[in-house]
């Protein structure tokens, strides 16, 4: 998981993090709670998390995956609701 201070976390850091990738592809209650709390504590990192999640989902689903603009909207809706 990223550092608790939230500084310096990059898209590359997140897309290289096995726990983040697992959360993006197969979220659990525990991982969702962790990332919700982490994002609330580090709101300046929301854009970084969104970009990283889009990259993970895009890499996983490839050309046959969901439309990225729809996925981006869904991610923002999820972040905004929490």
Steps between C-alpha positions, in 0.01 A plus 500: 500500500615856448652697783260643753625854443369487141779712360679399189261222395501480123291319241803279440523416871137394508500307173805308627336421835352148509252594773372799303467290185312230691268766643428644155427162345339320793408743778420361842330670793840532665676649196210734428503622860877551486495700175195700607674600825832564325336721237307691767824558689684604179246677277783652295568148369152436353607580146806276533286214629247548221769499231665193649170313522421586137839368397460177695153443361614586147797265519287221640206535263695604191312588183204283598450672834252762605497845346758703693291817508218302663746339739644842588152634569418199717822544699431870562143421602632243746761736641251785530244288680746411773 
